[in-house]
Structure formats: structure tokens, C-alpha cells
Amino acid sequence: MVASEVFGERSSAHLKGYPKNAFLGLCDAGMVKGIGKGNYAKRSTSQKNKGYAIKAVQLLTEKPELTVDKLKLWNEVTKGVNLTQNSQMNLVIALWKNNLIVLE
């Protein structure tokens, strides 16, 4: 439901598993306000997206200006490796801008 609100119901982004897995990965790490650490991201594909999301948060703490350019953030997360950004950075940036990221 939240993905539909953020991305719009007609967007394919709310149907993709990548942003969901990124969100669950941040939850695993205890980085989402109101959600305790746990084991939410159980699939191996979730682990990659978890890593991308955590790296994005780390980069945003150092360079908050990256919130205005999701592709630049993605390129820094992936170190320029040619991977497609599948709305993981949209999710991280939305959480960041709404003060829902917990920094330890």
C-alpha cells in the first residue's frame, strides 16, 4: 500500500521486489524508525538489495546532496558497475527525506 502511495498505482515500481527487499534489508539492520532489528529479508536476492540500501544510507550520511539524484547515488552505491536501478534508491531517498532512517 505504501509503495503504491509513493510510486503511484500505475507505476511498475510498486510491484517490483527490489524496493521491498531493500526496505526489508534496512529493517533487518534496524535502520527504519519504529522497526526493530530482525530477520525480515530471508531470500538471497534480498541480501544484495539490503547491501545496496545500507550502502546508500551510509553515502547519504556523508553526502546528503545525493538525495536529489537517485542515479548518481546508485552509481556511487554500485561503484559504477553497470546494474539497473530498480527503485531501491527511490525507497531509500523517500525514507531519508521523511526522517524514517535510524542512524546508530
PyMOL CGO cylinders between C-alpha atoms (Angstrom):
from pymol import cmd
from pymol.cgo import CYLINDER

trace = [
    CYLINDER, 0.00, 0.00, 0.00, 2.78, 2.42, 0.90, 0.3, 1, 1, 1, 1, 1, 1,
    CYLINDER, 2.78, 2.42, 0.90, 4.65, 1.60, -2.31, 0.3, 1, 1, 1, 1, 1, 1,
    CYLINDER, 4.65, 1.60, -2.31, 1.52, 2.49, -4.29, 0.3, 1, 1, 1, 1, 1, 1,
    CYLINDER, 1.52, 2.49, -4.29, 1.30, 5.80, -2.45, 0.3, 1, 1, 1, 1, 1, 1,
    CYLINDER, 1.30, 5.80, -2.45, 4.97, 6.66, -3.00, 0.3, 1, 1, 1, 1, 1, 1,
    CYLINDER, 4.97, 6.66, -3.00, 5.34, 5.44, -6.59, 0.3, 1, 1, 1, 1, 1, 1,
    CYLINDER, 5.34, 5.44, -6.59, 1.73, 5.64, -7.79, 0.3, 1, 1, 1, 1, 1, 1,
    CYLINDER, 1.73, 5.64, -7.79, -0.59, 2.76, -8.57, 0.3, 1, 1, 1, 1, 1, 1,
    CYLINDER, -0.59, 2.76, -8.57, 0.21, 2.84, -12.27, 0.3, 1, 1, 1, 1, 1, 1,
    CYLINDER, 0.21, 2.84, -12.27, 3.95, 2.59, -11.67, 0.3, 1, 1, 1, 1, 1, 1,
    CYLINDER, 3.95, 2.59, -11.67, 5.65, -0.78, -12.02, 0.3, 1, 1, 1, 1, 1, 1,
    CYLINDER, 5.65, -0.78, -12.02, 7.94, 0.21, -9.15, 0.3, 1, 1, 1, 1, 1, 1,
    CYLINDER, 7.94, 0.21, -9.15, 5.36, -0.70, -6.53, 0.3, 1, 1, 1, 1, 1, 1,
    CYLINDER, 5.36, -0.70, -6.53, 5.14, -4.23, -7.94, 0.3, 1, 1, 1, 1, 1, 1,
    CYLINDER, 5.14, -4.23, -7.94, 8.88, -4.89, -8.05, 0.3, 1, 1, 1, 1, 1, 1,
    CYLINDER, 8.88, -4.89, -8.05, 10.55, -6.92, -5.34, 0.3, 1, 1, 1, 1, 1, 1,
    CYLINDER, 10.55, -6.92, -5.34, 13.74, -4.86, -5.38, 0.3, 1, 1, 1, 1, 1, 1,
    CYLINDER, 13.74, -4.86, -5.38, 12.47, -1.89, -3.33, 0.3, 1, 1, 1, 1, 1, 1,
    CYLINDER, 12.47, -1.89, -3.33, 10.66, -4.27, -0.99, 0.3, 1, 1, 1, 1, 1, 1,
    CYLINDER, 10.66, -4.27, -0.99, 13.86, -6.23, -0.45, 0.3, 1, 1, 1, 1, 1, 1,
    CYLINDER, 13.86, -6.23, -0.45, 15.81, -3.01, 0.11, 0.3, 1, 1, 1, 1, 1, 1,
    CYLINDER, 15.81, -3.01, 0.11, 13.22, -1.96, 2.72, 0.3, 1, 1, 1, 1, 1, 1,
    CYLINDER, 13.22, -1.96, 2.72, 13.33, -5.34, 4.45, 0.3, 1, 1, 1, 1, 1, 1,
    CYLINDER, 13.33, -5.34, 4.45, 17.13, -5.17, 4.44, 0.3, 1, 1, 1, 1, 1, 1,
    CYLINDER, 17.13, -5.17, 4.44, 17.05, -1.80, 6.18, 0.3, 1, 1, 1, 1, 1, 1,
    CYLINDER, 17.05, -1.80, 6.18, 14.60, -3.29, 8.67, 0.3, 1, 1, 1, 1, 1, 1,
    CYLINDER, 14.60, -3.29, 8.67, 17.00, -6.21, 9.24, 0.3, 1, 1, 1, 1, 1, 1,
    CYLINDER, 17.00, -6.21, 9.24, 19.68, -3.70, 10.18, 0.3, 1, 1, 1, 1, 1, 1,
    CYLINDER, 19.68, -3.70, 10.18, 17.36, -1.76, 12.49, 0.3, 1, 1, 1, 1, 1, 1,
    CYLINDER, 17.36, -1.76, 12.49, 17.64, 1.32, 10.27, 0.3, 1, 1, 1, 1, 1, 1,
    CYLINDER, 17.64, 1.32, 10.27, 13.91, 2.06, 9.85, 0.3, 1, 1, 1, 1, 1, 1,
    CYLINDER, 13.91, 2.06, 9.85, 12.23, 4.16, 12.50, 0.3, 1, 1, 1, 1, 1, 1,
    CYLINDER, 12.23, 4.16, 12.50, 9.79, 2.13, 14.58, 0.3, 1, 1, 1, 1, 1, 1,
    CYLINDER, 9.79, 2.13, 14.58, 11.00, -1.28, 13.38, 0.3, 1, 1, 1, 1, 1, 1,
    CYLINDER, 11.00, -1.28, 13.38, 13.40, -3.32, 15.49, 0.3, 1, 1, 1, 1, 1, 1,
    CYLINDER, 13.40, -3.32, 15.49, 16.30, -5.35, 14.11, 0.3, 1, 1, 1, 1, 1, 1,
    CYLINDER, 16.30, -5.35, 14.11, 15.23, -8.72, 12.84, 0.3, 1, 1, 1, 1, 1, 1,
    CYLINDER, 15.23, -8.72, 12.84, 15.45, -11.23, 10.06, 0.3, 1, 1, 1, 1, 1, 1,
    CYLINDER, 15.45, -11.23, 10.06, 12.97, -9.86, 7.55, 0.3, 1, 1, 1, 1, 1, 1,
    CYLINDER, 12.97, -9.86, 7.55, 14.95, -10.29, 4.31, 0.3, 1, 1, 1, 1, 1, 1,
    CYLINDER, 14.95, -10.29, 4.31, 15.31, -14.04, 4.02, 0.3, 1, 1, 1, 1, 1, 1,
    CYLINDER, 15.31, -14.04, 4.02, 15.96, -14.68, 0.32, 0.3, 1, 1, 1, 1, 1, 1,
    CYLINDER, 15.96, -14.68, 0.32, 19.44, -14.49, -1.18, 0.3, 1, 1, 1, 1, 1, 1,
    CYLINDER, 19.44, -14.49, -1.18, 18.29, -11.88, -3.70, 0.3, 1, 1, 1, 1, 1, 1,
    CYLINDER, 18.29, -11.88, -3.70, 17.15, -9.78, -0.76, 0.3, 1, 1, 1, 1, 1, 1,
    CYLINDER, 17.15, -9.78, -0.76, 20.69, -9.67, 0.57, 0.3, 1, 1, 1, 1, 1, 1,
    CYLINDER, 20.69, -9.67, 0.57, 22.01, -7.81, -2.49, 0.3, 1, 1, 1, 1, 1, 1,
    CYLINDER, 22.01, -7.81, -2.49, 19.28, -5.19, -2.20, 0.3, 1, 1, 1, 1, 1, 1,
    CYLINDER, 19.28, -5.19, -2.20, 19.86, -4.98, 1.54, 0.3, 1, 1, 1, 1, 1, 1,
    CYLINDER, 19.86, -4.98, 1.54, 23.51, -4.20, 0.85, 0.3, 1, 1, 1, 1, 1, 1,
    CYLINDER, 23.51, -4.20, 0.85, 22.62, -1.57, -1.74, 0.3, 1, 1, 1, 1, 1, 1,
    CYLINDER, 22.62, -1.57, -1.74, 20.19, 0.13, 0.65, 0.3, 1, 1, 1, 1, 1, 1,
    CYLINDER, 20.19, 0.13, 0.65, 22.59, 0.14, 3.60, 0.3, 1, 1, 1, 1, 1, 1,
    CYLINDER, 22.59, 0.14, 3.60, 25.40, 1.48, 1.40, 0.3, 1, 1, 1, 1, 1, 1,
    CYLINDER, 25.40, 1.48, 1.40, 23.06, 4.21, 0.13, 0.3, 1, 1, 1, 1, 1, 1,
    CYLINDER, 23.06, 4.21, 0.13, 22.26, 5.29, 3.69, 0.3, 1, 1, 1, 1, 1, 1,
    CYLINDER, 22.26, 5.29, 3.69, 25.96, 5.38, 4.53, 0.3, 1, 1, 1, 1, 1, 1,
    CYLINDER, 25.96, 5.38, 4.53, 26.61, 7.55, 1.48, 0.3, 1, 1, 1, 1, 1, 1,
    CYLINDER, 26.61, 7.55, 1.48, 23.73, 9.88, 2.34, 0.3, 1, 1, 1, 1, 1, 1,
    CYLINDER, 23.73, 9.88, 2.34, 25.20, 10.49, 5.79, 0.3, 1, 1, 1, 1, 1, 1,
    CYLINDER, 25.20, 10.49, 5.79, 28.39, 11.62, 4.08, 0.3, 1, 1, 1, 1, 1, 1,
    CYLINDER, 28.39, 11.62, 4.08, 26.81, 13.33, 1.06, 0.3, 1, 1, 1, 1, 1, 1,
    CYLINDER, 26.81, 13.33, 1.06, 23.19, 14.32, 1.75, 0.3, 1, 1, 1, 1, 1, 1,
    CYLINDER, 23.19, 14.32, 1.75, 23.13, 16.21, -1.54, 0.3, 1, 1, 1, 1, 1, 1,
    CYLINDER, 23.13, 16.21, -1.54, 22.79, 12.84, -3.28, 0.3, 1, 1, 1, 1, 1, 1,
    CYLINDER, 22.79, 12.84, -3.28, 19.10, 12.83, -2.33, 0.3, 1, 1, 1, 1, 1, 1,
    CYLINDER, 19.10, 12.83, -2.33, 18.42, 14.98, -5.40, 0.3, 1, 1, 1, 1, 1, 1,
    CYLINDER, 18.42, 14.98, -5.40, 19.91, 12.50, -7.89, 0.3, 1, 1, 1, 1, 1, 1,
    CYLINDER, 19.91, 12.50, -7.89, 18.94, 8.85, -7.41, 0.3, 1, 1, 1, 1, 1, 1,
    CYLINDER, 18.94, 8.85, -7.41, 21.03, 7.71, -10.37, 0.3, 1, 1, 1, 1, 1, 1,
    CYLINDER, 21.03, 7.71, -10.37, 24.16, 9.40, -9.05, 0.3, 1, 1, 1, 1, 1, 1,
    CYLINDER, 24.16, 9.40, -9.05, 23.51, 7.77, -5.66, 0.3, 1, 1, 1, 1, 1, 1,
    CYLINDER, 23.51, 7.77, -5.66, 23.02, 4.41, -7.39, 0.3, 1, 1, 1, 1, 1, 1,
    CYLINDER, 23.02, 4.41, -7.39, 26.27, 4.81, -9.33, 0.3, 1, 1, 1, 1, 1, 1,
    CYLINDER, 26.27, 4.81, -9.33, 28.13, 5.52, -6.10, 0.3, 1, 1, 1, 1, 1, 1,
    CYLINDER, 28.13, 5.52, -6.10, 26.48, 2.53, -4.38, 0.3, 1, 1, 1, 1, 1, 1,
    CYLINDER, 26.48, 2.53, -4.38, 27.41, 0.18, -7.22, 0.3, 1, 1, 1, 1, 1, 1,
    CYLINDER, 27.41, 0.18, -7.22, 30.77, 1.85, -7.85, 0.3, 1, 1, 1, 1, 1, 1,
    CYLINDER, 30.77, 1.85, -7.85, 29.86, 2.40, -11.50, 0.3, 1, 1, 1, 1, 1, 1,
    CYLINDER, 29.86, 2.40, -11.50, 29.13, -1.27, -12.26, 0.3, 1, 1, 1, 1, 1, 1,
    CYLINDER, 29.13, -1.27, -12.26, 26.52, -1.40, -15.00, 0.3, 1, 1, 1, 1, 1, 1,
    CYLINDER, 26.52, -1.40, -15.00, 23.48, -2.51, -12.96, 0.3, 1, 1, 1, 1, 1, 1,
    CYLINDER, 23.48, -2.51, -12.96, 19.93, -1.30, -13.39, 0.3, 1, 1, 1, 1, 1, 1,
    CYLINDER, 19.93, -1.30, -13.39, 18.48, 0.75, -10.56, 0.3, 1, 1, 1, 1, 1, 1,
    CYLINDER, 18.48, 0.75, -10.56, 15.07, -0.78, -9.83, 0.3, 1, 1, 1, 1, 1, 1,
    CYLINDER, 15.07, -0.78, -9.83, 13.64, 1.81, -7.46, 0.3, 1, 1, 1, 1, 1, 1,
    CYLINDER, 13.64, 1.81, -7.46, 15.81, 0.81, -4.49, 0.3, 1, 1, 1, 1, 1, 1,
    CYLINDER, 15.81, 0.81, -4.49, 17.21, 4.35, -4.33, 0.3, 1, 1, 1, 1, 1, 1,
    CYLINDER, 17.21, 4.35, -4.33, 13.72, 5.86, -4.62, 0.3, 1, 1, 1, 1, 1, 1,
    CYLINDER, 13.72, 5.86, -4.62, 12.83, 3.95, -1.47, 0.3, 1, 1, 1, 1, 1, 1,
    CYLINDER, 12.83, 3.95, -1.47, 15.97, 4.95, 0.44, 0.3, 1, 1, 1, 1, 1, 1,
    CYLINDER, 15.97, 4.95, 0.44, 15.62, 8.60, -0.55, 0.3, 1, 1, 1, 1, 1, 1,
    CYLINDER, 15.62, 8.60, -0.55, 11.93, 8.65, 0.41, 0.3, 1, 1, 1, 1, 1, 1,
    CYLINDER, 11.93, 8.65, 0.41, 12.72, 7.19, 3.84, 0.3, 1, 1, 1, 1, 1, 1,
    CYLINDER, 12.72, 7.19, 3.84, 15.64, 9.61, 4.25, 0.3, 1, 1, 1, 1, 1, 1,
    CYLINDER, 15.64, 9.61, 4.25, 13.61, 12.69, 3.32, 0.3, 1, 1, 1, 1, 1, 1,
    CYLINDER, 13.61, 12.69, 3.32, 10.82, 11.68, 5.70, 0.3, 1, 1, 1, 1, 1, 1,
    CYLINDER, 10.82, 11.68, 5.70, 13.23, 11.17, 8.63, 0.3, 1, 1, 1, 1, 1, 1,
    CYLINDER, 13.23, 11.17, 8.63, 12.47, 7.47, 8.82, 0.3, 1, 1, 1, 1, 1, 1,
    CYLINDER, 12.47, 7.47, 8.82, 16.09, 6.32, 8.74, 0.3, 1, 1, 1, 1, 1, 1,
    CYLINDER, 16.09, 6.32, 8.74, 17.66, 5.47, 12.08, 0.3, 1, 1, 1, 1, 1, 1,
    CYLINDER, 17.66, 5.47, 12.08, 21.39, 6.15, 12.27, 0.3, 1, 1, 1, 1, 1, 1,
    CYLINDER, 21.39, 6.15, 12.27, 23.29, 4.39, 15.03, 0.3, 1, 1, 1, 1, 1, 1,
]
cmd.load_cgo(trace, "trace")
